């Protein structure tokens, strides 16, 4: 296991470099950054001076090498609007995004796994049909529409929950439900399909023949094997959560990294936008690395070789 982890960490280095190059390249292909930062009536000499200050007159590879060199030292540039290091702004907002993503993932796992197992056990019953209908509907609803409906229902009409801000559990409920709704529906369908296959396996029939209670058969013997495909899915869902957080955080005024990206784009803050996208991409890669490591602990049959 230690060899596998070390090998994957070594693979992370060129992958991180490739991600940084793609982010850097697309940021420059979007147009001249200076023209995005300044107003239309800015004088040409001021534009030239700003290009020189930002080093944009150097060759592209030289700019990328300078960007990587500073990034390794923790310097992802300086925000034009805030006049602060981008790393400081990201460090300030990242905990809020992680909190929202973790809460949404918990909702998706708890509700999705529980409803998927229950539907598989009651296959063909009205409950099974209801769960699958709700899962289909959950994947069809856009998060921005669901968020607005939750605000109108529980925030405006019933006045049960706050609809903006961060700081209390009540403020986390609506954004977490909005962001986790799609993944909850997806998990329910995947877990149901997986458990329909597992419930007919010989080792479960053997456990029942030995007199093991049905609840223990499901939770101890079936659940562990049923969650194996969900590990990879969770790693992929982290990317969806981080991407969906951009919309959800904007709707609920959640002070996270997604809202910071949106504001940076509106403000034409090119260095901050580039830094945020790079950090989000690296978090997604780390989530996949953690998922690979988790395989060995969930399924003892999995063996990694160099």
N, C-alpha and C positions, 0 to 999 in steps of 0.2 A: 504493500500500500504506500509506503514512504517513497519507494522508487517511482510509482505511478504519479504521486502528487508532485514530486520534483520534476518529472518529465513534463507534466502538464504546465507547471509554472514556467519551465523553459519555453514551451510553446506559446505561452502568453506574451512573451516579449516581442517576437516578430508580429504577432497578431495585433498587439497594441500599437506597434509602429505602423502597420497597414491601416488601422482605423484612424490614427492621427493624420496620416497622409490623405486619406479619403476626405475626412472632415476639412482639412486645410485646403485641399484642391477644390472641393465644391464651394467652399466659402469664397474662393477667388474666382471661380467660374460664374458665380452669381452676378458679377459685375465689379466695377471699381469700388472698393470699400469707401473711399473718400467721398465719392459722389452720393453715397448713401448716408454719410454722416453729416454732410453740410447742407445748408439751405440753398435753394436755386439761385439766390442773388449773391452768393459768395464770390469774391474776387478770384480770378485765376491764380494770382500770385499766392493767395492764401491757401488755395488747393495744392499748389506745388510745394509750398512749405510743409503742409500737413503730410503729404506723401513722403517727403524726405524724412520727416520726424518719425513716421511709422515704418520706414525702411521699405516702402513699397516700390521704390525705384531699383532695388536690387533684383538679381535673377531669382526666379521662382524657387529653385532648389536651395539657393542661399537663404531665402526667407524661411523655407521649411526647416532647414538645419538650425536656424536661429530659434524657430518656434519650438522644436523638439528639445534643444539644449536648455531653454528656459523652462519648458514643461517638466523636464526631469528634476529640476531644482524647485518645482512647485510654483513656478511663475507662468500662469496662463494668460497673461496680458492684464491691461488696466481698463476698466470700464470707462467709456467716454462720458456717459451721463452721470454716473455716481462718483467718478474720479477716485475709485477704490480698486484694489487688486481683485481680479475676477475670482481668484481662489477664496478670498475672504467672503465675498457675496455668496458663492456656492456653498461654502461651509456653513454659512448662516441659514440658508434655505434648505439644504439637503436633509437635515433631520425631520423637517415637516413632511417632505416627500416620502421619506422612508417610513414615517409613521402612518401616512395615508396608504401607502402600498402594502405595508404589513397588515393593517386592519382590513383592507380590501381582500387580500389573499386569505386571511383567516376566515372572512365571511364566505369566500368562494370554496374553501376547503371544507369547512364545517357543514355548511348548508348543502354544497354539491355532493360531498361524499355520503352524508347521511341520507339525503333524498335518493341518490343513486342506488345505495344498498337496499333501502326500503322498497324501491320500485322493482329491483331485481328479485327480491324475496317474494313480492306480491305480483309476479309477472302475470299480465293479462287481466288484472283486476281494474276496477275504476280508479283506484289510487295510482296504479302504474300509468294509466292513460292520462290522468291529471298531471302527474309529475312530468311526463314527456311533453305534454302540451305546454306546460309552464316553461319547460326548458327551451322549446322551440320559440316561444314568444320572447323569452329572455334574450336569446341570441338575435332576434329580429329588431329589438328596440335599440335605437341609437342612444349612447350614454348621455349626450347633451339634451335629448328630448326627455329621457327618464329623469335626469337631474332637475329640469324645469318642472316636471310634473310633481316630483317629490317636494320641491320648494312650494309650489302652489297648494299642495294638499296638506302637508304636515307643518309647513312654516307659515303660510298665509291664512289658509282657511281654518285649520284646527289650532294653529299657534302652539304646537307641542314642542317643536325643536327649532333651534336657531338655524339660519340659512347662510351664515357667513362667519368668517373668522376661525381662529384656532386657539385652543387653550383648555377646553373642557371635553369630556366624553360626549356630551350632547352635541357639540359642534362637529364631532367626528362621524356621527352616525350616518347622516345623509350623504356626505361625500363617499364614505366607504361603501354604502349600499349601491350608489350610482356606479362607482368604479368597478365593484366586484360583481355586478349583476350578470354581465356577459360571461365571465369566467365561471360563475356559479352554475349557470345553465350548461355550459360546455362540460364541466366536471361531472355533473349529474348524468349526462348522456354517456360519457366515457366510462364512469364507474359502473353504471348499470350494465353496459355491454360487457365489461370485463367480468363482473360478478356472475352474469348469466353463464359464462363459460366455467368459472371457478366452482360454482355450486354443484356441478355435476362431476367434479374430480373425485378420484378414488380415495384420496387421503381425507376428504371431508366425510365421505360415506363411512370410512373406517372409524373416524372420531365419533360419529353418531352411533355406530354399532357398539362402541365401547361405553356408551352411556353419557358422553360429554354433553352438557346442556347446549341447546341450539345457539343461545347467545354467545357462549364461549367458543363454539365452533366457528361462528362468523367472525368474531372480533379477534380471536387469537390465531386461528389457522387460515381463515379466508382473507382477512383484511390486509395482512402483511404482503401476501402475493398480489392482492388486488391493487395495491398502491404502487407497485413497481412501475407500470407505464405512466403513473401520475407524476412521478419524480421528474421525468424529462419534460412533461407538460408544464409543471410548475416553473421550471427554469425558463421555458419559452414565455410563460405567462408574465414573468417579471418584466420582460420587454414590453408586453402589452400594457401592463400596469404603469410603467414609466411613461410610455407614449400616451396612454389615455389620461394620465394625470395632468397633462397640459390642458386638456379641455375641462376636466373636472375641477381643477384648481382655479381655473378662470371663472367658472360658473359660480362656485361657492366662495370666491375670494380667499382661497386657502393660500397662505404665504409660503409656498413651496417652490421647488426648482422649476416645475412646469410653468407656473405663472411668471417666474423670473425670465424664462425664455421668451414667452409671449411679449412681455413688456420690453425686453431687449430688442426684439424684432420691430416692434412699434417705434421704439426710440432710435432705430438704426444704429444700435450699439453693437458693431461688428465683432470686437474682441470678446465681449461677454457672451454673445450668441455662439460663437465658435467654441468657447470654453465649456459652456453648458452642454452642447451636443456631444462633445468629446467625453465628458464625465458620464453622461447617460449611457453612451455606447460602451464604455469600459465597465460600468456596473452590470450591464446585460451580459457581457462576456464572463465576468466573475460569477454571476449567477449560474451560468452553464457549467463552470468549473466545479462549483459546489454541488451541483446536481450529479455530476459524474462521480464525485467522491462518495456521495450518499448512497449510490447503488450498492457498494460493498457492504454497507451496514444494514440495508434493508433485505437484500437477497444474498445469503452466504454462498450461493452457487456461482456468483459472479467472481471471476478472478481476472485481475489485470496483469498483463505482461508488457514489458517494455517494447 
